[in-house]
């Protein structure tokens, strides 16, 4: 019997995969999936985190507490800037910068953190530290503006270009921080997006008012100061 010649051939990777799959040539297809804005918000803005204990069942929702502090402080601040009823100066209501707003917002921040609500915690903590830091400027006893005057006079320092530029830059940076929150909420919740949009505009308008005071354009600064509160009021209406 003659030996028949045998031919050896190496198998390619594709042929090996075909044999592994029982002779079926399984191809890979790329698929795209879209998610709803509500699902996006749950996944990225309020992701589920493991909770230890029964905190969710024992504690009430703290968001309303921080919201009330934000509304009372912001609306009072806005109406004074607009000069309603002849109001002028914020020293008489310095408590809104240290108690009404920050205390409720800080308590809300702590409980939001305990309950694992990341986005609500970030928002409330942001506004809490803003009111505390901005309230320091309104305390006459600290005389912070006096450091910008050669004689230590707070009135002269408050009218100086250096002091107003410093506060204006601070508010400008806050506007950019708030604008990032507007971007985060733009795809998920139009109410939240409207709130952060109006607060961002209000922050930048107030920054512009400080810059104009520093350059001596008091009329323009007054107009900017009175245009800013309606933006804040629109924010409060959107939140309702």
Secondary structure, 3 states (H helix, E strand, C coil): CCCCCCCCCCCCHHHHHHHHCCCCCCCCCCCCCCCCHHHHHHHHHCCCCCCCCCHHHHCCCCHHHHHHHHHHHHHHHHHHHCCHHHCCCCHHHCHHHHHHCHHHHHHHHHHHHHHCCHHHHHHHHHHHHHHHHHHHCCCCCCCCHHHHCCCCCHHHHHHCHHHHHHHHHHHHHHHHHHHHHHHHHCCCCHHHHHHHHHHHHHHHHHHHHHHHHHCCCHHHHHHHHHHHHHHHHHHHHHHC
